[in-house]
Amino acid sequence: MSDTVGLLDGARIAVRPISGDDDERLRRFHERLSPDTVYLRFFTPHPELSTAEATYFTHVDHRCREALVAVSGDDIVGVARFDRLPGSDDAEAAVVVDDAWQGRGVGSTLLRRLAERAAALGVRRFMADVLARNRRMLRLLETIAPASWEYLDDGVVRGVVSLERGSHPLSA
């Protein structure tokens, strides 16, 4: 179940749930990311995904763990995921976009679709720990709904956005 989406610059991507068959595509995607993009996502240098990590990231249950990918041709160009926090209606969310595709609407498209999916599954809030210098991610969270921010240690902030009906631009 893939949707074709037009981006801000007219380019088109497919957006679909990640699958176990995406292991190698995800590893290639990660290898294309700049060291800075990887650091902003993982908070540490992480030049490659191990086979075990790729398997973990691509094998989700689509209920408590979900991931959507943006695909151009045979290449993953962006990933958005959530992991529901045990025993709660909250989920941790993360987004990463290939450097060449940043600023074109991939991240906002993925995050909005992920928010719709999460809300349909009963998730009420997304939480994301973000390096304070990651301005793009800070702004991206605000595309869903106004975020509340809590400053954590070591230059990390936690953004919390509501997914409840009426609180984000996609609910009517």
VEXTOR-291857 format. One record per residue: residue in one letter; x, z, y of N, C-alpha, C, O, CB in turn. Coordinates in steps of 0.05 Angstrom, whole numbers. Each point is the difference from the previous one (the first is absolute). Last residue first. Glycine has a CB too. Layout:
N
PT  residu    n.c1    n.c3    n.c2   ca.c1   ca.c3   ca.c2    c.c1    c.c3    c.c2    o.c1    o.c3    o.c2   cb.c1   cb.c3   cb.c2
PT       A       X       Z       Y       X       Z       Y       X       Z       Y       X       Z       Y       X       Z       Y
...
***
This chain:
172
PT  residu    n.c1    n.c3    n.c2   ca.c1   ca.c3   ca.c2    c.c1    c.c3    c.c2    o.c1    o.c3    o.c2   cb.c1   cb.c3   cb.c2
PT       A    -198     220     336     -21      -7      19     -25      16      -7     -20      -3      14      38     -43      -8
PT       S      98      40     -20     -26      11      -9     -21      -6      21       5       2      24      17      34     -51
PT       L      71     -58      37     -12     -17     -21     -27      10      -9     -14     -14     -14      59       2       0
PT       P      15      55      81     -12     -24      10     -14     -17     -22     -16     -18       8      51      18      26
PT       H     -30     108     -41      20     -21       2     -14     -27       6     -24      -3      -5      55      28     -27
PT       S     -79      58      22      24       9      13      22     -21       2      20       4      14     -31      41     -30
PT       G     -78     -50     -28      -3       2      29      25       8      14       1       0      25     -48      12     -33
PT       R      41      14     -92     -16     -21      12      -4       5      30      -7      23       8     -17     -29     -52
PT       E     111      46      -1     -29       4      -3     -15     -21      16       9      -9      22      -2      58     -29
PT       L      90     -31      -2     -12     -25     -11     -30       2      -3     -13     -17     -11      56       9     -13
PT       S      43      56      87     -25       3     -15      -9     -27     -10       1     -20      15     -14      61      12
PT       V     116      -5      -5     -22     -16      10     -24       3     -19       3       1     -24      29     -34      45
PT       V      73      77       7     -24       3     -17     -22     -16      13      -6       3      24      20      43     -40
PT       G     102     -34      17     -24     -10      12     -23       3     -20       3      -4     -24      23     -29      52
PT       R      76      79     -11     -22      -6     -19     -24      -9      15     -11      15      17      29      19     -50
PT       V      96     -35      51     -27       8       9     -20      -7     -22       4     -19     -15       8      12      64
PT       V     102      24     -36     -22     -11     -15     -26      11      12      -2      23       6      30     -27     -48
PT       G      67      27      63      -9     -24      13     -23     -14     -15      -5     -24       4      50      19      13
PT       D      -5      92     -46      18     -23      -2     -11     -26      11       4     -22     -12      14      44     -28
PT       D     -93      51      17      29       3       3      14     -27       0     -11     -20      -9       9      64     -13
PT       L     -99     -42      54      13      13     -22      30       3       6       8      -5      23     -43     -12     -56
PT       Y     -62       0      91      29      -4      -1      11      18     -23      -4      24       0       6     -35      50
PT       E    -101     -37     -35      13      25      -3      30      -5      -3       8     -17     -16     -50      38      -6
PT       W     -56     -75      57      28       0      -7      11      29      -1      -6      16      17      12     -61       4
PT       S    -102     -23     -28      11      26      10      28       1     -11       6      -9     -22     -52      33      24
PT       A     -14    -116      19      14      18     -18       6      26      14       4       2      24      16     -41     -48
PT       P     -97     -46      33      19      18      14      12      20     -20     -14      13     -16     -12     -18      59
PT       A      -2     -82     -90     -15      20      16      21      16      16      23       0      -8     -62       3     -26
PT       I      62     -85     -11     -23       9     -16     -18      17      16     -24      -4       2      52       2     -44
PT       T      54     -31      77     -19     -22      -3     -24       7     -17     -20     -14       1      59     -17       3
PT       E      37      90      13     -21       1      20     -19     -24      -1     -20       0      13      51      26      16
PT       L      48     -20     -84     -20      20      -8     -24       1      19     -23       4      -9      59      23     -12
PT       L      38     -81      45     -16     -12     -22     -21      20     -10     -23      -8      -4      62     -19      -9
PT       R      26      53      78     -22     -17      11     -18     -10     -22     -24      -2       4      54     -11      35
PT       L      46      60     -67     -17      19      16     -24     -15      12     -22       9       0      63      19      10
PT       M      24     -78     -54     -17      14     -19     -18      20      15     -23       3      -8      57      -9     -28
PT       R      30     -41      87     -20     -19     -12     -19      14     -19     -24      -5       1      58     -32       3
PT       R      39      85      36     -22      -5      18     -21     -19     -12     -24       4       5      55       3      33
PT       N      48      57     -72     -14     -23     -12     -26      -6      16     -22       5      -9      41       6     -37
PT       R      41      65      60      10     -25      13     -14     -25     -11       5     -22      10      39      45      -3
PT       A     -62      65     -42     -10      -2      27       9     -25      14     -13     -10      18      13      60     -16
PT       L     -17     -43    -108      22       6      19      -9      -5      28     -12     -20       6      47       9     -40
PT       V    -106      36     -41      13     -23      13      23      11      16      -2      20      14     -42     -46     -13
PT       D     -40      50     -78      24      11      13      17     -24       9       6     -18     -15      -7      60     -14
PT       A    -109     -35      10      25     -15      -3      22      15      15      -2       6      24     -23     -50     -28
PT       M     -86      48     -36      22      14      12      25     -16      -4       5     -11     -22     -27      57      15
PT       F     -92     -60       4      27      -9      -7      19      18      15      -4       7      23     -11     -55     -31
PT       R     -92      67     -25      21      -1      20      25     -12     -12       7       5     -23     -26      35      47
PT       R     -64     -34     -73     -10       5      27      21      -2      22      -6      -6      23     -27      36     -44
PT       V       7     -71     -84      22      11      16     -10       3      28     -11     -18      12      47      -2     -41
PT       G     -87     -20     -44      -4      27       8      22      14      14       0      24       4     -29     -22     -42
PT       L      17     -97       7       7      18     -22      -3      30       7       7      17     -16      24     -53      -1
PT       A     -45     -33      81     -19      -6     -21       4      18     -25     -18       5     -16      16     -52      33
PT       A      63      51      55     -25      12       8     -21      -4     -22     -16      17      -6      27     -25      55
PT       A      73     -34     -61       1      29      -3     -26      14       7      -9      17     -15      58     -19      26
PT       R     -42     -92       4       1       7     -29       0      30      -4     -15      10     -17      40     -53       8
PT       E     -18      12      97     -26      -6     -11      -2       8     -29     -19      12      -9      15     -50      42
PT       A      88      46       7     -18      21      10     -29      -5     -10     -13      19      -8      42     -14      49
PT       L      36     -71     -59       5      25     -16     -18      22       9     -10      15     -17      58     -29      11
PT       R     -50     -65      56     -11      -5     -27       3      25     -17     -18       7     -16      28     -56      20
PT       R      31      52      79     -29       1       3     -14      -5     -26     -19      14      -7      24     -31      54
PT       L      89      11     -45      -9      27       4     -30       2       3     -13      18     -10      57      -7      32
PT       L      -3     -97     -29       2      15     -25     -11      29       3     -15       9     -17      55     -36       5
PT       T     -37     -29      89     -19     -11     -20       1      17     -25     -21       8     -11      27     -54      30
PT       S      57      67      47     -27       9       7     -21     -11     -19     -19      14      -6      33     -12      54
PT       G      76     -29     -62      -3      29      -4     -28       9       7     -12      16     -15      60     -11      25
PT       V     -25     -97       6      -1       7     -29      -6      29      -4     -17       7     -16      50     -44       7
PT       G     -20     -12      95     -27       9      -9      -1       7     -30     -22       7      -9       3     -35      45
PT       R      97       1      20     -18     -23      -3     -28       7     -10     -17     -17      -3      58     -10      -6
PT       G      43      82      22     -11      -8      26     -19     -23      -2      -8     -11      21      49      27      -1
PT       Q      27     -10    -100      -8      22      18     -10     -11      26      10     -20      10      23      51     -32
PT       W       7     -80     -54     -29      -1       4     -10      22      18     -24       2       5      21     -21     -51
PT       A      95       8      19      -7     -26      11     -30      -2       5      -9     -18      15      47      -2     -39
PT       D      -2      99     -18       9      -3      28      -9     -26      12      -8       0      24      47      28     -35
PT       D     -96      18     -67      25     -16       1       7      -5      30     -17      -7      16       6     -16     -61
PT       V     -49     108      22      -3     -29       4      28     -13       2      18      11      13     -63      -5      10
PT       V     -13      92     -54      25     -13       6      -4     -30       0     -13     -11     -18      40      50      -2
PT       V     -84      64      17       0     -29       4      28      -9       5      15      13      14     -62     -12       4
PT       A     -18      91     -55      26     -11       8      -4     -31       2     -15     -12     -15      42      50      -6
PT       A     -84      67       6       1     -29       3      27      -9      10      14      14      14     -63     -15      -4
PT       E      -7      89     -61      23      -8      15       0     -31       0      -4     -12     -21      30      54       8
PT       A    -116      20       5      19     -16     -14      24      -6      19      -4      -3      24     -32     -18     -53
PT       D     -61      90      11      21     -11      17      19     -17     -17       3       4     -24      -6      35      56
PT       D     -71      19     -60     -10     -26       9      20     -14      18      -7     -19      13     -40      36     -17
PT       S      70      56     -79     -10      -2      27     -11     -28       5       1     -18     -17      33      52      32
PT       G      13       2     -96     -20      20       7     -10      -3      29     -12      19      10      32      11     -43
PT       P      71     -78      18     -16      13     -21     -20      20      10       7      17      17      32     -23     -47
PT       L      -9     -79      86      11      26      -4     -17      15     -21     -25       0       4      44       1      44
PT       R      -6    -110     -41     -18      22       6      14      26      -5      13       3     -21     -54     -31      10
PT       D      84     -66      39       0      19     -22     -17      23       8       6      15      19      40     -29     -35
PT       F     -30     -96      51      -7      28       4       2      15     -26      -4     -12     -22     -26       0      60
PT       R      70     -86      16      -8      16     -23     -10      27       9       6      10      22      27     -33     -50
PT       A       3     -86      56     -12      25      10     -10      15     -24     -12     -12     -18      -2     -10      63
PT       V      85     -67     -21     -13      18     -19     -11      24      16      12      11      18      20     -25     -56
PT       G      13     -96      51      -8      26      10     -15      16     -22     -12     -11     -18       9      -8      64
PT       V      40     -68     -60      11       3      27      -9      27      13       9       6      22     -10     -56     -18
PT       I      16      -6    -106     -13      22      13      13       3      28      24       0       2     -35      24     -46
PT       D      10    -118     -12      15      23      10     -19      21      12     -19      -6      15      57     -24      -5
PT       D     -55     -62     -45       4      19     -23      14      25       9       7      17     -16      -4     -56     -15
PT       G     -58     -13     102      12     -15     -23       1      19     -24     -20      11      -8      47     -41      39
PT       S     -45      90      37       3     -27      10      15     -16     -21      23       6      -7     -22       9      56
PT       V     -58      86     -41      16     -20     -14       0     -26      14     -21     -10       9      11      33     -52
PT       A     -13      91      48      -4     -25      14      20     -20     -12      24       7      -4     -39      16      48
PT       V     -31      70     -89      23     -16       8     -10     -24      16     -22     -11      -4      48      25     -37
PT       L     -59      93       9      -7     -27       6      25     -15       9      18      12      12     -65       1       1
PT       A      19      83     -71      19     -15      16     -11     -28       3     -10     -13     -19      49      41       3
PT       E     -66      82     -20      -7     -28       5      22     -13      16      14      13      16     -63      -2     -17
PT       R      15      83     -57      24     -14      10      -8     -29       2      -8     -13     -19      41      46      -3
PT       C     -99      22      -4      15      21      14      26     -11      11      12      12      18     -32      22     -49
PT       R     -35    -100      -5     -19      21       8      14      22      16      -6       4      24     -22     -14     -65
PT       H      70     -66      -4     -19     -12      19     -23      19       6     -21      -8       9      32     -37     -27
PT       D      75      55     -35     -26       2     -13     -23     -11      17     -23      -2     -10      40      42     -14
PT       V      91     -72      17     -17      19      14     -27       1     -14      -7     -20     -14      31      13      58
PT       H      78     -38     -49     -20       9     -19     -16      23      12       8      23      -2      21     -37     -37
PT       T      44     -26      86     -18     -22      -7     -22       8     -19     -20     -14      -3      57     -17      11
PT       F      34      92      23     -14     -11      23     -21     -21      -6     -19      -4      14      60      14      12
PT       Y      14      27     -96     -16      21      12     -17     -11      23     -24       5       2      58      30     -16
PT       T      30     -92     -24     -22       5     -19     -19      20      12     -24      -4      -1      53      -7     -38
PT       A      50      -4      85     -18     -23       3     -24       3     -18     -22      -7       7      62     -22       4
PT       E      27      95     -18     -15       2      26     -19     -24       3     -23       4       8      62      20      12
PT       A      17     -25     -96     -20      22      -2     -16       3      26     -24       4      -1      55      20     -32
PT       T      41     -85      31     -21     -10     -17     -23      21      -2     -23      -6       2      56     -22     -28
PT       S      24      36     114       6       0     -29     -23     -12     -15     -22      -3      11      52      44      -6
PT       L      -5     -64      97     -18      15     -16       9      -2     -29       7     -22     -10     -45      14      42
PT       E     102       1      60     -15     -14     -21     -19      19     -14       5      24      -1      33     -56      -5
PT       P      14      58      85       3     -29       0     -15     -15     -22      -6     -24       4      49      32      16
PT       H     -45      83      38     -11      -5     -27       1     -31      -4     -21     -13       0      -9      55       1
PT       P      53      46      76       8     -27     -10     -10      -3     -29       2      19     -16      39     -19      47
PT       T    -100      63      28      27       1     -12       8     -28      -7     -17     -17      -4      10      64     -14
PT       F     -80     -25      48      14      21      14      28       4     -11      13      20       5     -56       2       4
PT       F     -30     -90     -30       8      20     -20      15      24      12       5      20     -14      -3     -56     -19
PT       R     -37     -38      88     -21       4     -21       7      24     -18     -17      16      -6       8     -65       7
PT       L      69      20      69     -25       9      13     -22       6     -21     -17      17       4      29     -44      36
PT       Y      70      -9     -70       4      27       9     -26      11      13      -8      23      -4      57     -32      12
PT       V     -47     -82     -34       0      18     -24       3      29       9     -14      17     -11      35     -53     -17
PT       T     -14     -28      96     -27       1     -11      -2      18     -24     -19      16      -2      11     -62      19
PT       D      94      31      17     -16      16      19     -29       2     -10     -12      22       1      42     -36      37
PT       P      31     -42     -85       6      28      -5     -17      18      19      -8      22      -8      55     -35      -6
PT       S     -91     -80     -10      24       9      13       5      29      -6     -18      15      -6      11     -49      43
PT       L     -46     -30    -106      -4      17      23      27       8      12      20       3     -14     -62      15      -7
PT       R      31     -71     -60       0     -15      25      -3      18      24       6      -9      23     -26     -29     -47
PT       E      16      73     -65      27      -9       5       2     -16      26      21      -1      12     -13      -1     -61
PT       H     -93      31      17      16      23       9      28      -9       7      12       9      20     -39      22     -48
PT       F     -30     -95     -11      -9       7      26      17      22      12       9      -2      23     -56     -10     -36
PT       R      62     -11     -76      10     -21      18      -8       6      29      16      -3      18     -17     -31     -55
PT       R     -35      90     -29      29       5       2      13     -21      18      17       8      16     -17      11     -62
PT       L     -91     -29      26       4      23      18      30       6       3       9       7      22     -53      12     -37
PT       R      19     -87     -44      -6      -9      28       5      24      19      11      -4      22     -46     -29     -39
PT       E      41      51     -76      23     -16      10      -4      -9      29      19       0      15     -10     -14     -62
PT       D     -82      63       7      26      15      -1      23     -15      13      13       9      18     -29      14     -59
PT       D     -82     -46      25      14      -3      26      27      14       0      14       0      21     -58      -3       1
PT       D     -27       3     -92      16     -25      -1      17      -4      25      15     -19       2     -50       0     -30
PT       G     -29      91      18      24       5     -16      18     -24      -2      24       2      -5     -49      31     -20
PT       S     -38     -27     111      -4       0     -29      27       6     -14      21      -3      12     -60     -29      -9
PT       I     -19      41     100      25      -4     -15      -7       1     -29     -20      12      -9      47      10      46
PT       P    -101     -56      33      11      25     -12      26      -7     -14       3     -21     -12     -49      40       7
PT       R      23     -83      86     -11       7     -26      11      27      -9      20       9      10     -26     -58     -22
PT       V       7     -37      92       1      30      -2     -15       6     -26     -23      -8      -4      25      16      55
PT       A      51     -99      -2     -20      11     -19       3      30      -1      23      10       0     -22     -53     -28
PT       I      22     -26     113      10      16     -22     -23       6     -19     -23      -1       8      60      21      21
PT       R      -7     -89      62     -20      10     -19      15      14     -23      21      -8      -9     -53     -29      21
PT       A      50       8     101       9      -1     -28     -22      13     -18     -16      15      10      65     -13       4
PT       G     -54      -4      83     -13     -22     -15      10      -2     -29     -13     -15     -15       9      -8      58
PT       D      26      93      23      14     -25       7     -11     -24     -15      12     -22       1      29      49       8
PT       L     -76      62     -23       0      -5      29      12     -26       8      -8     -13      20      11      62     -14
PT       L     -41     -46    -105      15      19      16       0      -8      30     -11     -21       7      40      31     -46
PT       G     -98     -26     -52      16     -12      21      13      21      17     -12      21       6     -19     -60      -5
PT       V      -1      40    -109      -3      11      27      17     -15      19      23      -6      -5     -33      51     -14
PT       T     -36     -44     -88      18     -14      18      -6       9      28     -24       1       8      29     -41     -39
PT       D     -21      92     -67     -12     -11      25      22     -14      15      22      10       2     -57      26       0
PT       S      17      -4    -112      18      -4      23     -16     -11      23     -17     -17      -4      57      10     -26
PT       M     -48      46     -73     -17       0      23      18       0      25       8      21      10     -45       3     -35
***
